[in-house]
Amino acid sequence: MRSYLVPFSLAATMLATACNENKSATGNHEGAATMSADSLAKHIAVLASDEFQGRKPFTEGETKTINYLKEQFAQVGLEPGNGDSYFQDVPMVNITTAAAPAMQVESAKGKFTLKGYDDYVIWTDRTDSLITLDKSDLVFAGYGVVAPEYNWNDYAGLDVKGKVVLVLVNDPGFNSGDSSLFKGKTMTYYGRWTYKFEEAARQGAKGCLIVHNTQAASYPFAVVQNNWNGSRLRLDNRGKSEQLCDVIGWVSGPTANKLLTAAGLDSTILAKADVRGFKGTPLPVKLSTTMRVKTVYNQSHNVIGKLTGSKRPDEYIIYTAHWDHLGIGKADEKGDTIYNGAFDNASATAGLLELARAFKSLPEKPERTILFLSVTAEEQGLWGSAWYAQNPIYPAAKTIANINMDGLSPFEATKDIIVVGQGQSELEDYLKEAAEKAGRYVAFENHPEAGYYYRSDHFNFAKAGIPALYTERGIDVVGKGKEYGEKVHEEYQEKHYHRPSDEYDAATWTLAGGLDDLKLLFEVGKRIAFGDKVPGWKDGSEFKAKR
């Protein structure tokens, strides 16, 4: 817990604040006691049923899901969160690409061909019917990062306008092992592949290709290959000025080495990008390929309910959980084609309903307004939360905190709850206090180099400067320990994550762990809702300046 030194003259104010917070956030279980595993299970069973068809945007599954949430919000007694509506329209476009099967490479050393899917994977965020690379120049731009606060600019002195940039994934501190570079092994947003594409577009590049590395990306090239000639949802930004590259994607490590060899270089140049002062360089290589594009415009929907505050109604706390999953797709080994998404994310969507019920049950109305926002298209790129952040119904400057849930534990209670993004905001300290009062403790993610803080809906609120908390289920299972809990976690990742087998199982889903975590998140929100103090960003967070 961060300590604060204040003048003695503020003692009375501090004492009043402490009493207010203690009255509402500690020492009692008002509200939290109304939440139950049975109620959670009821909602999960409905949302993850085959009837809801995997809850993919633009399908009948979306219609059933958002209407169910609307009905439940109304039953709980929440007001519509968008004027007289519980819905916020999210205009989107579905982009389906058909890339040519090969890419031609020309250099002074000769010509050769790269094979799509095997050597590289490309797609586009543009809606032009035909995308072309015609002997486009290639430039190596290190990590593709422009970070003034870290005194780092990989594009300094480079002309990349109309060219394709080749960049590395993650941050300079990851590969170098130098803890003084960025955050060392802990990924910042500059390390995320999404940032690489955004920055390349800002620099005027025609394309951006990221060199894949399993450790640096935290997943194998096979995950990237899932994007080959598929369809992707994006926000419909027609009429808005948006900088986009024509071609974005990845090349495998061996393919990157082929390109460097063709340019008369070798892989040692990649390591040089880890050193401060590195200068990018044009590569005497030209790339040619094409990609056909089909687009369909439609609307999806966020669902939002409101509990208006009694004393500070124009200050807001937002709880979020994404309602969408993957819909109907490729059959698994049992022939099941429905990706039910029970854990991901029917569980947390059900948790949102339980939180609403808990806050409504309080004998005193929360002083600040609490919003319950279930967003669309998280699985497609965090688009529902991005739309809300870009088009907020309630001012970002008046939004005090975001508490995001993406999967509640289906199984036993744990001693720990895991914070993703250690050192980001004071919400972490609020959670620590709540956990200690419940006889539990806060732990931190085992793999900060994977950048999970940038992979769920809270991230879009963080980018808008709103302090955001994101937690994962713990692994220190009561009576069974961490080794058992880690094994359960790994089994889900290997066997059920984004597969049809992510289904609700009444026989094994006790939801004890998820319920305990939900109660802690409730206490954090309650403390903010009744307290005078508001959480802020911690020193060292890349989002602090946004506030």
C-alpha positions as CSV (number, residue, x, y, z in Angstrom):
1,M,0.0,0.0,0.0
2,R,1.4,3.4,-1.0
3,S,1.9,5.7,2.0
4,Y,1.0,9.3,2.0
5,L,2.4,12.2,4.2
6,V,-0.2,15.0,4.8
7,P,-0.2,18.2,6.9
8,F,-1.6,17.8,10.4
9,S,-4.3,20.3,9.4
10,L,-5.8,17.7,7.2
11,A,-6.2,15.2,10.0
12,A,-9.8,15.8,10.5
13,T,-10.6,15.4,6.8
14,M,-8.5,12.2,6.6
15,L,-10.3,10.8,9.7
16,A,-13.7,11.5,8.2
17,T,-12.6,9.9,5.0
18,A,-11.3,6.9,6.7
19,C,-14.5,6.5,8.7
20,N,-16.6,6.8,5.6
21,E,-14.5,4.2,3.8
22,N,-14.4,1.9,6.7
23,K,-18.2,2.2,7.1
24,S,-18.8,1.2,3.6
25,A,-15.9,-0.9,2.4
26,T,-14.8,-2.8,5.4
27,G,-16.0,-4.5,8.5
28,N,-19.3,-5.7,7.0
29,H,-20.5,-7.8,4.2
30,E,-23.5,-5.8,3.0
31,G,-24.1,-6.4,-0.7
32,A,-21.5,-9.2,-1.1
33,A,-23.7,-11.6,0.9
34,T,-26.4,-11.4,-1.8
35,M,-24.1,-12.9,-4.4
36,S,-24.2,-16.7,-4.8
37,A,-22.7,-19.5,-6.7
38,D,-26.2,-20.8,-7.6
39,S,-27.1,-17.4,-9.2
40,L,-23.8,-17.2,-11.1
41,A,-24.4,-20.8,-12.4
42,K,-27.9,-20.0,-13.6
43,H,-26.7,-17.1,-15.8
44,I,-23.6,-19.0,-17.1
45,A,-25.8,-22.0,-18.0
46,V,-28.0,-19.8,-20.1
47,L,-25.3,-17.6,-21.8
48,A,-23.1,-20.7,-22.6
49,S,-25.9,-22.9,-23.8
50,D,-26.0,-24.2,-27.4
51,E,-29.1,-22.0,-27.9
52,F,-26.9,-18.9,-27.7
53,Q,-24.7,-20.3,-30.5
54,G,-21.4,-19.1,-29.1
55,R,-22.5,-15.4,-28.8
56,K,-20.7,-14.2,-32.0
57,P,-21.4,-10.6,-33.1
58,F,-23.7,-10.2,-36.1
59,T,-25.5,-13.5,-35.4
60,E,-28.7,-14.7,-33.8
61,G,-26.5,-15.5,-30.8
62,E,-25.8,-11.8,-30.3
63,T,-29.5,-11.0,-30.5
64,K,-30.3,-13.5,-27.8
65,T,-27.4,-12.5,-25.6
66,I,-28.0,-8.7,-25.6
67,N,-31.7,-9.2,-25.0
68,Y,-31.0,-11.5,-22.1
69,L,-28.7,-9.0,-20.5
70,K,-31.1,-6.2,-21.1
71,E,-33.9,-8.2,-19.3
72,Q,-31.6,-9.1,-16.4
73,F,-30.4,-5.5,-16.0
74,A,-34.0,-4.3,-15.9
75,Q,-35.0,-7.1,-13.4
76,V,-32.2,-6.1,-11.1
77,G,-33.5,-2.5,-11.2
78,L,-30.7,-0.8,-13.2
79,E,-31.6,2.2,-15.2
80,P,-30.9,2.2,-19.0
81,G,-27.3,3.3,-19.3
82,N,-27.6,5.2,-22.7
83,G,-30.5,7.6,-22.4
84,D,-33.6,5.5,-22.5
85,S,-31.8,2.5,-23.9
86,Y,-29.7,-0.3,-22.5
87,F,-27.8,-0.6,-25.8
88,Q,-25.0,1.3,-27.4
89,D,-24.7,0.7,-31.1
90,V,-21.3,-0.3,-32.2
91,P,-20.9,0.1,-36.0
92,M,-18.5,-2.4,-37.4
93,V,-17.2,-3.9,-40.6
94,N,-16.3,-7.5,-41.3
95,I,-13.2,-7.7,-43.5
96,T,-12.5,-10.9,-45.3
97,T,-9.2,-11.3,-47.1
98,A,-8.0,-13.6,-49.8
99,A,-4.2,-13.2,-50.1
100,A,-2.3,-14.5,-53.0
101,P,-0.6,-17.7,-52.2
102,A,2.9,-16.3,-52.6
103,M,5.1,-13.2,-52.2
104,Q,7.9,-12.4,-54.7
105,V,11.2,-11.1,-53.3
106,E,13.7,-9.3,-55.5
107,S,17.2,-8.2,-54.5
108,A,20.7,-7.8,-56.1
109,K,21.3,-11.4,-55.2
110,G,18.3,-12.6,-57.3
111,K,14.7,-13.5,-56.9
112,F,12.8,-16.0,-54.8
113,T,9.3,-16.7,-53.6
114,L,7.9,-16.9,-50.1
115,K,4.9,-19.1,-49.4
116,G,1.9,-17.6,-47.7
117,Y,0.8,-19.3,-44.4
118,D,4.1,-21.2,-44.1
119,D,6.5,-18.2,-44.4
120,Y,4.3,-15.2,-43.6
121,V,0.8,-14.3,-42.7
122,I,-0.7,-11.0,-43.9
123,W,-4.1,-9.3,-43.8
124,T,-5.4,-5.7,-44.0
125,D,-7.6,-3.3,-42.0
126,R,-8.4,-1.4,-45.1
127,T,-11.6,-1.9,-47.1
128,D,-10.2,-1.4,-50.6
129,S,-11.3,-4.3,-52.8
130,L,-7.7,-4.9,-53.9
131,I,-4.5,-4.4,-52.0
132,T,-1.2,-4.5,-53.8
133,L,2.5,-4.5,-53.0
134,D,4.4,-3.9,-56.3
135,K,8.1,-4.1,-55.8
136,S,7.7,-2.2,-52.5
137,D,10.9,-1.3,-50.6
138,L,11.7,-2.9,-47.3
139,V,13.1,-1.1,-44.3
140,F,14.3,-2.6,-41.0
141,A,13.0,-0.3,-38.2
142,G,14.2,-2.2,-35.1
143,Y,11.3,-2.5,-32.7
144,G,9.2,0.0,-34.5
145,V,8.9,2.1,-31.4
146,V,8.6,5.9,-30.8
147,A,8.7,6.4,-27.0
148,P,9.8,9.8,-25.9
149,E,9.6,9.0,-22.2
150,Y,12.1,6.2,-22.8
151,N,14.3,8.4,-25.1
152,W,13.7,5.9,-27.9
153,N,12.9,6.4,-31.5
154,D,13.4,3.6,-34.0
155,Y,12.1,5.7,-36.9
156,A,14.6,8.6,-36.3
157,G,16.2,9.4,-39.7
158,L,14.3,6.7,-41.6
159,D,12.1,7.4,-44.6
160,V,9.4,4.7,-44.6
161,K,6.7,6.5,-46.5
162,G,5.1,4.1,-49.0
163,K,7.4,1.3,-47.9
164,V,7.1,-1.9,-45.9
165,V,8.8,-1.9,-42.4
166,L,10.2,-5.0,-40.8
167,V,10.1,-4.8,-37.0
168,L,10.6,-7.0,-33.9
169,V,8.0,-8.0,-31.4
170,N,8.1,-7.0,-27.7
171,D,10.4,-4.3,-26.2
172,P,14.2,-3.8,-26.4
173,G,14.5,-4.8,-22.7
174,F,13.1,-8.3,-23.4
175,N,15.7,-9.6,-25.7
176,S,18.6,-7.7,-24.3
177,G,18.0,-8.6,-20.7
178,D,18.8,-5.0,-19.8
179,S,16.4,-4.0,-17.0
180,S,17.2,-0.3,-17.7
181,L,15.5,-0.4,-21.1
182,F,11.8,0.2,-20.9
183,K,10.5,-2.2,-18.2
184,G,13.1,-4.9,-18.8
185,K,11.3,-8.2,-19.3
186,T,7.9,-6.7,-18.5
187,M,6.2,-5.8,-21.7
188,T,4.9,-2.3,-22.2
189,Y,2.3,-1.4,-24.8
190,Y,5.1,-0.5,-27.2
191,G,5.9,-4.2,-27.3
192,R,2.4,-5.3,-28.5
193,W,1.9,-6.2,-32.2
194,T,-1.1,-3.8,-32.3
195,Y,1.1,-0.9,-31.4
196,K,3.7,-1.8,-34.1
197,F,1.0,-1.6,-36.8
198,E,-0.4,1.7,-35.4
199,E,3.1,3.4,-35.3
200,A,4.0,2.1,-38.8
201,A,0.8,3.7,-40.1
202,R,1.6,7.0,-38.3
203,Q,5.0,7.0,-40.0
204,G,3.3,6.7,-43.4
205,A,4.4,3.1,-44.1
206,K,2.5,1.1,-46.7
207,G,3.0,-2.1,-44.8
208,C,4.3,-3.6,-41.5
209,L,5.7,-7.1,-41.0
210,I,6.6,-8.3,-37.5
211,V,9.4,-10.9,-37.1
212,H,7.9,-13.7,-35.0
213,N,9.6,-15.1,-32.0
214,T,7.7,-17.5,-29.8
215,Q,9.2,-16.3,-26.5
216,A,8.9,-12.7,-27.3
217,A,5.3,-13.0,-28.6
218,S,4.3,-15.6,-25.9
219,Y,2.7,-17.8,-28.5
220,P,3.9,-20.0,-31.5
221,F,3.7,-19.1,-35.1
222,A,0.7,-21.5,-35.4
223,V,-1.4,-18.9,-33.6
224,V,-0.5,-16.3,-36.1
225,Q,-1.3,-18.7,-38.9
226,N,-5.0,-18.7,-37.7
227,N,-5.3,-15.3,-39.3
228,W,-4.5,-16.5,-42.8
229,N,-7.3,-15.6,-45.2
230,G,-9.9,-15.2,-42.5
231,S,-12.4,-12.6,-41.6
232,R,-11.8,-9.9,-39.0
233,L,-14.1,-7.4,-37.4
234,R,-13.1,-3.7,-37.0
235,L,-14.9,-0.6,-36.1
236,D,-16.7,1.1,-39.0
237,N,-14.7,4.4,-39.2
238,R,-16.1,5.6,-42.5
239,G,-16.0,9.4,-42.5
240,K,-13.2,9.5,-39.9
241,S,-9.6,10.2,-40.5
242,E,-7.8,7.0,-39.7
243,Q,-4.2,6.1,-40.5
244,L,-3.8,2.5,-41.7
245,C,-1.2,0.4,-43.4
246,D,-2.2,-1.4,-46.6
247,V,-0.6,-4.6,-45.5
248,I,0.0,-5.9,-41.9
249,G,1.1,-9.2,-40.6
250,W,4.0,-11.4,-39.5
251,V,6.9,-13.3,-41.0
252,S,8.5,-16.4,-39.3
253,G,12.0,-16.2,-37.9
254,P,13.5,-18.2,-40.7
255,T,11.8,-16.0,-43.2
256,A,13.2,-12.9,-41.7
257,N,16.7,-14.4,-42.0
258,K,16.0,-15.1,-45.7
259,L,15.1,-11.5,-46.2
260,L,18.2,-10.3,-44.4
261,T,20.4,-12.6,-46.4
262,A,18.9,-11.3,-49.6
263,A,19.8,-7.8,-48.4
264,G,23.4,-8.8,-47.8
265,L,23.0,-8.9,-44.0
266,D,22.5,-11.5,-41.3
267,S,20.6,-12.0,-38.0
268,T,23.1,-10.0,-36.0
269,I,21.4,-6.8,-37.0
270,L,18.4,-7.9,-35.0
271,A,20.4,-8.0,-31.8
272,K,21.8,-4.5,-32.6
273,A,18.2,-3.2,-32.3
274,D,18.4,-3.9,-28.5
275,V,21.1,-1.2,-28.0
276,R,20.2,2.4,-27.3
277,G,21.1,4.6,-30.2
278,F,20.4,1.8,-32.8
279,K,19.6,3.2,-36.3
280,G,17.3,1.5,-38.6
281,T,18.3,0.8,-42.2
282,P,16.8,0.4,-45.6
283,L,17.1,-3.2,-46.9
284,P,17.8,-3.5,-50.7
285,V,14.9,-5.9,-51.1
286,K,11.6,-5.4,-52.9
287,L,8.3,-7.2,-52.1
288,S,5.4,-8.0,-54.4
289,T,2.0,-9.6,-53.7
290,T,-1.7,-9.0,-53.8
291,M,-4.7,-9.4,-51.5
292,R,-8.4,-9.3,-52.4
293,V,-10.8,-7.9,-49.8
294,K,-14.6,-8.3,-49.2
295,T,-16.4,-6.1,-46.7
296,V,-19.8,-6.3,-44.9
297,Y,-21.0,-3.4,-42.7
298,N,-23.2,-4.1,-39.7
299,Q,-23.9,-3.0,-36.1
300,S,-23.2,-4.9,-32.9
301,H,-24.1,-3.6,-29.5
302,N,-22.7,-2.9,-26.1
303,V,-25.1,-3.4,-23.2
304,I,-25.1,-0.9,-20.3
305,G,-27.0,-0.4,-17.1
306,K,-26.7,2.4,-14.6
307,L,-27.1,2.8,-10.8
308,T,-27.1,6.6,-10.3
309,G,-25.1,7.9,-7.3
310,S,-26.7,9.7,-4.4
311,K,-24.1,12.4,-3.8
312,R,-21.8,12.4,-6.8
313,P,-24.0,11.3,-9.7
314,D,-21.6,12.8,-12.2
315,E,-18.6,10.7,-11.2
316,Y,-18.5,7.2,-12.5
317,I,-17.2,3.7,-11.8
318,I,-17.4,1.2,-14.7
319,Y,-17.4,-2.6,-14.3
320,T,-16.8,-4.3,-17.6
321,A,-17.0,-7.8,-19.1
322,H,-17.3,-8.9,-22.7
323,W,-20.4,-10.9,-23.7
324,D,-19.1,-12.2,-27.0
325,H,-17.3,-15.4,-28.0
326,L,-16.4,-17.2,-31.2
327,G,-19.8,-18.5,-32.4
328,I,-20.1,-21.6,-34.6
329,G,-16.9,-22.8,-36.3
330,K,-14.6,-25.7,-37.1
331,A,-15.7,-29.0,-35.5
332,D,-13.6,-30.5,-32.7
333,E,-12.7,-34.2,-32.4
334,K,-16.2,-34.9,-31.1
335,G,-17.9,-33.1,-33.9
336,D,-19.0,-30.1,-31.7
337,T,-19.1,-26.9,-33.7
338,I,-20.4,-24.4,-31.1
339,Y,-17.8,-22.4,-29.2
340,N,-19.8,-21.9,-26.1
341,G,-17.3,-19.8,-24.2
342,A,-18.5,-20.7,-20.7
343,F,-15.4,-19.5,-18.9
344,D,-14.5,-17.0,-21.6
345,N,-16.6,-15.0,-21.0
346,A,-20.1,-16.2,-19.9
347,S,-18.6,-16.5,-16.4
348,A,-17.7,-12.8,-16.0
349,T,-20.8,-11.6,-17.8
350,A,-22.8,-13.5,-15.2
351,G,-20.5,-11.9,-12.6
352,L,-21.5,-8.4,-13.9
353,L,-25.2,-9.3,-13.2
354,E,-24.3,-10.5,-9.7
355,L,-22.4,-7.3,-9.0
356,A,-25.4,-5.2,-10.1
357,R,-27.6,-7.2,-7.8
358,A,-25.2,-6.7,-4.9
359,F,-25.0,-2.9,-5.3
360,K,-28.7,-2.7,-5.7
361,S,-29.2,-4.5,-2.4
362,L,-27.2,-2.1,-0.3
363,P,-29.2,-0.2,2.3
364,E,-27.5,3.0,1.3
365,K,-27.3,4.0,-2.3
366,P,-23.7,4.3,-3.6
367,E,-22.6,8.0,-3.7
368,R,-21.0,7.7,-7.1
369,T,-22.7,6.4,-10.2
370,I,-21.9,2.8,-11.1
371,L,-22.1,1.6,-14.7
372,F,-22.3,-2.1,-15.7
373,L,-21.0,-2.4,-19.2
374,S,-21.0,-5.6,-21.2
375,V,-19.1,-5.0,-24.4
376,T,-19.0,-6.7,-27.8
377,A,-16.2,-8.0,-30.0
378,E,-13.5,-8.4,-27.4
379,E,-12.5,-11.6,-29.2
380,Q,-12.2,-9.7,-32.5
381,G,-9.8,-7.0,-31.1
382,L,-11.4,-5.3,-28.1
383,W,-13.7,-3.3,-30.4
384,G,-16.7,-2.8,-28.1
385,S,-14.6,-1.2,-25.4
386,A,-12.7,0.7,-28.0
387,W,-15.9,2.2,-29.4
388,Y,-17.1,3.1,-25.9
389,A,-13.7,4.7,-25.0
390,Q,-13.8,6.7,-28.3
391,N,-17.5,7.6,-27.9
392,P,-18.1,7.6,-24.1
393,I,-21.6,8.0,-22.9
394,Y,-20.2,9.4,-19.7
395,P,-17.1,11.7,-19.7
396,A,-13.8,10.0,-19.4
397,A,-12.5,12.8,-17.2
398,K,-15.3,12.1,-14.7
399,T,-14.9,8.3,-14.9
400,I,-13.0,7.4,-11.7
401,A,-12.1,3.7,-12.4
402,N,-12.6,0.7,-14.6
403,I,-12.8,-2.8,-13.1
404,N,-12.6,-5.4,-15.8
405,M,-13.4,-9.1,-15.6
406,D,-12.5,-11.7,-18.3
407,G,-13.1,-15.2,-16.9
408,L,-14.2,-16.1,-13.3
409,S,-12.8,-19.2,-11.8
410,P,-15.2,-22.1,-12.1
411,F,-13.5,-24.2,-9.5
412,E,-12.3,-24.2,-5.9
413,A,-11.4,-21.2,-3.7
414,T,-7.9,-19.9,-3.8
415,K,-5.8,-18.0,-1.3
416,D,-4.6,-15.7,-4.0
417,I,-6.0,-13.4,-6.6
418,I,-3.7,-12.4,-9.5
419,V,-3.3,-8.8,-10.6
420,V,-2.4,-8.4,-14.2
421,G,-0.2,-5.3,-14.7
422,Q,1.7,-4.9,-11.5
423,G,2.5,-1.3,-10.6
424,Q,-0.1,0.3,-12.9
425,S,-2.7,1.9,-10.6
426,E,-3.6,2.3,-7.0
427,L,-6.6,0.0,-7.6
428,E,-4.0,-2.7,-7.0
429,D,-3.6,-1.4,-3.5
430,Y,-7.3,-1.3,-2.9
431,L,-7.6,-4.9,-3.9
432,K,-4.7,-5.8,-1.7
433,E,-6.4,-4.3,1.3
434,A,-9.7,-6.0,0.5
435,A,-7.9,-9.4,0.0
436,E,-6.1,-9.1,3.3
437,K,-9.4,-8.4,5.2
438,A,-10.8,-11.6,3.6
439,G,-7.8,-13.6,4.7
440,R,-6.4,-13.8,1.1
441,Y,-3.5,-12.2,-0.7
442,V,-2.7,-10.5,-4.0
443,A,-0.2,-12.2,-6.3
444,F,1.1,-11.0,-9.7
445,E,1.1,-12.6,-13.1
446,N,3.9,-15.1,-13.7
447,H,4.6,-13.9,-17.3
448,P,4.6,-10.1,-17.4
449,E,6.6,-10.3,-20.6
450,A,3.5,-11.5,-22.4
451,G,1.8,-8.2,-22.0
452,Y,-1.6,-9.4,-20.8
453,Y,-2.5,-6.0,-19.4
454,Y,-2.9,-4.9,-23.0
455,R,-5.1,-7.8,-24.1
456,S,-8.5,-7.2,-22.5
457,D,-11.1,-4.5,-22.4
458,H,-9.7,-2.5,-19.5
459,F,-6.8,-1.5,-21.8
460,N,-9.0,0.8,-23.8
461,F,-10.0,2.6,-20.7
462,A,-6.4,2.8,-19.6
463,K,-5.5,4.4,-22.9
464,A,-8.1,7.1,-22.2
465,G,-6.4,7.8,-18.8
466,I,-8.9,5.9,-16.6
467,P,-7.3,3.8,-13.9
468,A,-8.1,0.2,-14.7
469,L,-7.9,-3.0,-12.7
470,Y,-7.7,-6.4,-14.4
471,T,-7.4,-9.7,-12.4
472,E,-7.1,-13.4,-13.1
473,R,-8.1,-16.4,-11.0
474,G,-5.5,-17.5,-8.5
475,I,-3.6,-20.7,-8.4
476,D,-3.0,-21.2,-4.7
477,V,-5.9,-23.5,-4.2
478,V,-7.1,-23.9,-0.6
479,G,-6.0,-27.3,0.7
480,K,-4.3,-28.3,-2.6
481,G,-1.6,-25.7,-3.2
482,K,-0.1,-23.9,-6.2
483,E,1.2,-26.9,-8.1
484,Y,-2.4,-28.2,-8.3
485,G,-3.8,-24.8,-9.2
486,E,-1.2,-24.3,-12.0
487,K,-2.0,-27.7,-13.4
488,V,-5.7,-26.9,-13.6
489,H,-4.9,-23.6,-15.3
490,E,-2.6,-25.2,-17.8
491,E,-5.2,-27.9,-18.6
492,Y,-7.8,-25.3,-19.5
493,Q,-5.3,-23.4,-21.7
494,E,-4.3,-26.6,-23.5
495,K,-7.7,-28.4,-23.8
496,H,-10.5,-25.8,-23.6
497,Y,-9.3,-22.3,-24.4
498,H,-11.1,-21.1,-27.6
499,R,-12.4,-24.6,-28.2
500,P,-16.0,-26.0,-28.3
501,S,-15.2,-27.8,-25.0
502,D,-15.3,-24.5,-23.0
503,E,-18.7,-25.5,-21.7
504,Y,-20.5,-25.1,-18.4
505,D,-20.4,-28.3,-16.3
506,A,-22.8,-28.3,-13.3
507,A,-21.0,-31.4,-11.9
508,T,-17.6,-29.8,-11.6
509,W,-18.1,-26.1,-11.6
510,T,-18.4,-25.2,-7.9
511,L,-17.7,-21.5,-8.8
512,A,-16.3,-21.0,-5.2
513,G,-13.1,-19.4,-6.5
514,G,-15.0,-17.1,-8.9
515,L,-17.5,-16.0,-6.2
516,D,-14.7,-15.2,-3.8
517,D,-12.9,-13.1,-6.5
518,L,-16.2,-11.4,-7.4
519,K,-16.7,-10.3,-3.8
520,L,-13.3,-8.7,-3.7
521,L,-14.0,-6.7,-6.8
522,F,-17.3,-5.7,-5.3
523,E,-15.5,-4.4,-2.2
524,V,-13.0,-2.4,-4.3
525,G,-15.9,-0.8,-6.2
526,K,-17.8,-0.1,-3.0
527,R,-14.9,1.6,-1.4
528,I,-14.6,4.0,-4.4
529,A,-18.4,4.5,-4.6
530,F,-18.6,5.7,-1.0
531,G,-15.1,7.1,-0.4
532,D,-13.8,10.6,-0.9
533,K,-10.4,9.5,-2.2
534,V,-10.2,8.3,-5.8
535,P,-7.5,6.0,-7.2
536,G,-4.8,7.2,-9.5
537,W,-2.1,5.9,-11.7
538,K,1.2,4.9,-10.1
539,D,4.5,6.5,-11.0
540,G,6.1,4.5,-13.9
541,S,2.7,3.7,-15.6
542,E,2.7,4.7,-19.3
543,F,-0.9,5.8,-18.8
544,K,-0.4,8.3,-16.0
545,A,0.2,11.3,-18.3
546,K,-3.1,10.6,-20.0
547,R,-5.0,11.5,-16.8
